Amino acid sequence: MLHGPMASITVRIVPRASRTSVERREDGSITVRVRAAPEGGRATEEACRALAAALGVPRSDVRLRAGGRSRTKVFSLEGLLPNEMERRVQAL
């Protein structure tokens, strides 16, 4: 199977937040706040949707790579080169 360009991003998930948001902190880390509870993968799914919307990519291009049961997760972004992903993160 051939794959196109792919970038990875590490984010910190904050479940049960008052609103869903994606923010870049001063130290350069990314925090994704979601309203969903961390039960049954709902918080992870909401984080995928929020991250896709914030970075301007389709939801189907965002996949969880690591951290299924952790608040720190690694997502892969298919179709996005690492330097393009970095530019979009800087714009957050």
Buried (B, 14 or more C-beta within 10 A) or exposed (E): EEEEEBBBBEBBBBBEBEEBBBEBEEEEEBBBBBBBEBEEBBBBBBBBBBBBBBBEBEEEBBBBEEBEEEBEBBBBBBBBEEEBBBEBBEEE
